[in-house]
Amino acid sequence: MNMSRWWVTCLVLLSFNATAQLLRNDFEDYTSLPTQLGEWFKLNGVENASSGDQNPATPDFLHLSAVDEADLPETAFAWISPYSGSGVMGIHIADKYDQPQYEYLTLQLNEPVQQGKSYHLKFYWSNGKLTPISKGGLAVANLGVLFSSNIPTQIASEPINQEPQCKFEGIMYSEIWREANITFNASENASFLTIGLFGPADLKNIITPIFPHAEVAYYYFDKIEMWEVNQDHVIRVPWIDDGMPDQNNAVVLGSDIVYVPNSFTPNEDGKNDVFLKMEKEILGWQLEVYNKWGQLVHQNEQATMGWDGKSTMGNVEGDIYYWKLNYRNTEGLLQSSSGSVFLIR
């Protein structure tokens, strides 16, 4: 982070005291509906950093009322419905090809960021649910947000070699929509914000395969907002919302239905630190957790214990893990359930 130019922090808002909204874009303001991928230019307020004649990076405008490859909810990379309204932006953020391609989402602010003032940025992101023919399934870490006075320069589909003012350092992957937040104090004016991976060409070390044979890290964005805030905040590191329960991922314990979070954050902050921890013991309880290579990393036979993100070797890395649960219901019958959970470091 370039501390000489910007001071960027993230926080828990104690009060919503917005004095000016600089951005609200849920991709509903367009000149016409898209008919194919790469038609970012049909959206008002969206820009493209890429230039050049050879394979320029072209973000995707997708819409529920579109046709062919630009329609929702089934896309070329995943199945997804908008978080808000009918449109979303899809970005081929990175890949692991020999000649990798990087794309960015650049938005023009309604009013410039002003030096000396504080602002809050909030947006929603998701990877969607993979389809049988999808090439998606890679996850990225260090997703960055760059504020600039001009549209940053990207040569074709090469990465933008600038240091963003803020990074989400953990691995980001979610089949459902999740919320990301940034707060910063501006030390100079800026009229654009750009989201993506920034830095030298070799970014493959921060790309993680979530599924076998995955080729592309493809992300969807919706409802991006930014507003001016006051100074009355509790400061903490950049954050993404903790795991929301997936309504299709439920454990039925007798007559009770327990929704299992699809992610958790074992960072000892007292919030969402333990996965699948019950308030009381349950007969026949046996929880097993496996990594993506099928290796057992945790097991327990106490429902009140849960999993704290550790194996016998210590903390495991942030990644997708697969769980299997056996238990007895109130009638004494053996039941089983299974699913996946994303551990976020």
Secondary structure by P-SEA (a helix, b strand, c coil): ccccccbbbbbcccccccccccccccccccccccccccccccccccccccccccccbbbbbbcccccccccccccccbbbccccccbbbbbcccccccbbbbbbbbbbbcccccccccccccccccccccccccccccccccccccccccccccccccccccccccccccccccccbbbbbbbbbbcbbbccccccccccccccccccccccccccbbbbbcbbbbbbbccccccccccccccccccccccccccbbbbbbccccccccccccccccccccccbbbbbbbcccccccccccccccccccccccccccbbbbbbbbbbbccccbbbbbbbbbbbcc
